[in-house]
Each structure stands twice: as C-alpha cells, then as structure tokens.
Amino acid sequence: MGRKRIRDIRNEELIEATIVAVHKRGYGVVTMAEIAAEAGASAASINYYFGSKEGLMEATMRHLLRKLRRAMVKGYGQARTPKERLYAVMDANFSDDLFTVPQCSLWMQFWASAPYSPRLSRLHRINRSRVRSHFLAELRRLVPEASVETARQALQCYMDGVWLQAAQTEGSVDPEAARAAAHRVVDMALS
C-alpha cells in the first residue's frame, strides 16, 4: 500500500471534523467556519477541497458508506448461509467502526437533508437500494414469498430505528449489544 497523499489526509481530517461538528450543532446550522475550526483549518480549505457545504456532506456520507461497504464485504466473506448473510447485513450496520453516536447523528441528518439535494438524494437511493437488495436476496431463501417484503421492512425499519435512537443518545452506544439484539430480530423475522 502506498503512502497517503497530503490531500487525502487533509480530506479525512475535514470529514472527521464534519462528523463531530454536525453532531454538536446540526447540519442545518453548522457553518463552514465551525467545521474548519474543529479541524484546525480555514473555511477556505473546505471550499478548496469540497466546493461547498453540500459537497463536504456528500464526501462525508461517501466516507461512511465506504465504512459500511468494508464491513459488509468482511461479513459476507465469513457468512456461509442465508441466515448468516442476514446477520452480516445487520452486523455491518452496527459495526464498531460505524455505529457511534456522532456518526449515527450525522447519518440521520443526512437522511433528513437528502430529499432537498439531488446529490445527497442520489446517495440515499443507492444505499437504500443496496440494503433492500441484500435483505431480499437472503429472505427469499428463508421465508415464504408472501412474507418476504414484510420481513424486509421489519428488518430495515428496526435498523433505522436503532440508528435514530443512537443519534439521540446523550452517552455512547454499544455496537456489540446492538449486533446481538439485531440477530434476535432476524431470528424473530424468520420465525
């Protein structure tokens, strides 16, 4: 693996600062200057790297989606059965690297902003479609066809609800406990 370029390092710092600042202040009110201050940078550097606040939000969401994808690939690589692959979908969404209060907070604010931004809306549609596809592929092997969509909605709504609850948490979250609970929900959906 090659060395990281300074630009890549700076982008990561600005993205991490975005997660923190948006969690603290909210996407609608946080300013580029506040995000820059969190990163120890200038607002001009955000404009240079991302073009706008919306561009920064898009880059931040892409960063989180890459984390989700890495967790999914890892989980799918270890799963051998359709049920294990359902667990892997849930586990990826509650991975240690992704399921934190600030990231859940940012993700919820992304969902709220997506309908009003073509760039963010596109990312939202892609992510929802991927999750839906993963659930449907495995559920079709495990439950009667008439129950597939209901089971998918139950699992997806459960996941979204846990993320929403985490985003509103004052303290911290426990990814391991979230994964264990998600496995129990999968088991209930399949029974």
Secondary structure as GFF3:
##gff-version 3
##sequence-region A 1 191
A	DSSP	alpha_helix	6	25	.	.	.	ID=ss1
A	DSSP	alpha_helix	32	39	.	.	.	ID=ss2
A	DSSP	alpha_helix	43	50	.	.	.	ID=ss3
A	DSSP	alpha_helix	53	78	.	.	.	ID=ss4
A	DSSP	alpha_helix	82	93	.	.	.	ID=ss5
A	DSSP	alpha_helix	101	113	.	.	.	ID=ss6
A	DSSP	three_ten_helix	114	116	.	.	.	ID=ss7
A	DSSP	alpha_helix	118	142	.	.	.	ID=ss8
A	DSSP	alpha_helix	145	167	.	.	.	ID=ss9
A	DSSP	alpha_helix	175	190	.	.	.	ID=ss10
###
